[in-house]
Amino acid sequence: MTDFLPKDLQDQLASARRQARRKAATRVVHVGDEAFPILDYSDTGFAVDAGDASHLRGLIDIYEGPTHLTQALIVASARDGDLMRYEFKRNTRASGSAPIDFERDGVVPKGLLPRD
């Protein structure tokens, strides 16, 4: 069907599709001070718009809204049409607290009673 459409109309349709995908994206990759919407996400990697971020690499953070999901080390994989795909070399879930290096007791006091 696109063979019968004028070139400018094809470009406008492609632009509208990219814009709709960006609006639907809930996850965002942060590289330094820049942020790019993730258009496709899987356990092995993700894809962003190639026009925005064609050469990402190294340590990145992935957020879903304000929630920090993962910190990952990535490498560029392949260009897939207007998407640039990246693979995870390391993908670590973010946690709200630092890891502990000791065993915690099973019994923890719930509070202290005052001395009267």
C-alpha positions as a printed NumPy array, in Angstrom:
array([[  0.   ,   0.   ,   0.   ],
       [  2.862,   2.381,   0.682],
       [  4.033,   1.975,  -2.923],
       [  1.079,   4.088,  -4.047],
       [  1.503,   6.92 ,  -1.54 ],
       [  3.583,  10.019,  -2.292],
       [  6.973,  10.202,  -0.571],
       [  6.042,  13.164,   1.651],
       [  2.92 ,  11.358,   2.888],
       [  4.99 ,   8.241,   3.666],
       [  7.41 ,  10.38 ,   5.677],
       [  4.553,  11.984,   7.613],
       [  3.05 ,   8.565,   8.41 ],
       [  6.411,   7.256,   9.6  ],
       [  6.866,  10.343,  11.772],
       [  3.397,   9.888,  13.28 ],
       [  4.17 ,   6.215,  14.066],
       [  7.431,   7.183,  15.787],
       [  5.644,   9.878,  17.807],
       [  2.93 ,   7.423,  18.906],
       [  5.575,   4.899,  20.007],
       [  7.379,   7.566,  22.018],
       [  4.179,   8.595,  23.798],
       [  3.392,   4.968,  24.674],
       [  6.876,   4.346,  26.104],
       [  6.893,   4.125,  29.899],
       [ 10.533,   3.193,  30.419],
       [ 13.388,   5.636,  29.924],
       [ 17.141,   5.107,  29.655],
       [ 19.334,   7.721,  31.365],
       [ 22.885,   8.263,  30.158],
       [ 24.537,  11.033,  32.109],
       [ 22.214,  14.05 ,  31.873],
       [ 20.335,  12.767,  28.804],
       [ 17.204,  10.601,  28.773],
       [ 15.763,   8.587,  25.876],
       [ 12.444,   6.682,  25.758],
       [ 12.756,   2.898,  25.42 ],
       [ 10.575,   1.748,  22.54 ],
       [ 11.186,  -2.007,  22.91 ],
       [ 12.387,  -3.874,  26.026],
       [ 13.306,  -7.5  ,  26.688],
       [ 15.399,  -9.489,  29.183],
       [ 18.414,  -9.369,  26.887],
       [ 18.265,  -5.729,  25.797],
       [ 16.234,  -2.766,  24.61 ],
       [ 15.732,  -0.487,  21.609],
       [ 15.529,   3.29 ,  21.259],
       [ 14.904,   5.581,  18.304],
       [ 18.069,   5.554,  16.187],
       [ 17.681,   9.25 ,  15.374],
       [ 17.856,  10.19 ,  19.054],
       [ 20.484,   7.876,  20.467],
       [ 22.468,   5.997,  17.883],
       [ 25.714,   5.548,  19.826],
       [ 25.026,   4.713,  23.466],
       [ 27.443,   2.533,  25.379],
       [ 28.685,   1.94 ,  28.868],
       [ 26.832,   2.316,  32.143],
       [ 23.169,   3.381,  31.966],
       [ 20.172,   3.599,  34.302],
       [ 16.669,   2.476,  33.362],
       [ 13.65 ,   4.124,  34.965],
       [  9.934,   3.475,  34.747],
       [  8.405,   6.774,  35.697],
       [ 10.2  ,   7.897,  38.888],
       [ 11.136,   4.32 ,  39.881],
       [ 14.741,   3.27 ,  39.288],
       [ 14.516,  -0.273,  37.864],
       [ 18.009,  -1.314,  36.828],
       [ 21.555,  -0.215,  36.287],
       [ 23.126,  -1.881,  33.27 ],
       [ 26.228,  -2.071,  31.154],
       [ 25.302,  -2.05 ,  27.456],
       [ 26.79 ,  -2.457,  24.015],
       [ 25.238,  -1.544,  20.653],
       [ 23.859,  -4.604,  18.905],
       [ 22.289,  -3.725,  15.555],
       [ 20.206,  -1.181,  13.724],
       [ 16.669,  -2.405,  13.043],
       [ 14.955,   0.055,  10.7  ],
       [ 14.493,   3.27 ,  12.67 ],
       [ 15.379,   1.523,  15.967],
       [ 18.825,   1.015,  17.454],
       [ 19.067,  -2.164,  19.526],
       [ 21.343,  -2.549,  22.549],
       [ 22.253,  -5.696,  24.482],
       [ 22.94 ,  -5.972,  28.193],
       [ 26.421,  -7.07 ,  29.218],
       [ 25.397,  -6.694,  32.851],
       [ 21.934,  -5.907,  34.181],
       [ 21.574,  -5.325,  37.923],
       [ 18.271,  -4.607,  39.658],
       [ 18.279,  -1.383,  41.651],
       [ 17.443,  -1.629,  45.333],
       [ 16.494,   0.978,  47.875],
       [ 19.207,   0.008,  50.357],
       [ 22.86 ,  -0.93 ,  50.289],
       [ 23.752,  -4.625,  50.459],
       [ 24.763,  -5.906,  53.893],
       [ 27.845,  -7.988,  54.572],
       [ 26.67 ,  -9.629,  57.795],
       [ 23.925, -11.996,  58.916],
       [ 20.902, -10.389,  60.519],
       [ 19.288, -11.889,  63.615],
       [ 15.796, -13.26 ,  63.173],
       [ 14.567, -11.458,  66.316],
       [ 14.539,  -7.694,  65.945],
       [ 12.953,  -5.412,  68.576],
       [  9.872,  -3.582,  67.328],
       [ 10.403,  -0.632,  69.644],
       [ 11.693,   0.485,  73.024],
       [  9.688,   0.84 ,  76.216],
       [ 10.316,   3.954,  78.345],
       [ 11.86 ,   3.605,  81.846],
       [  9.437,   4.976,  84.381]])
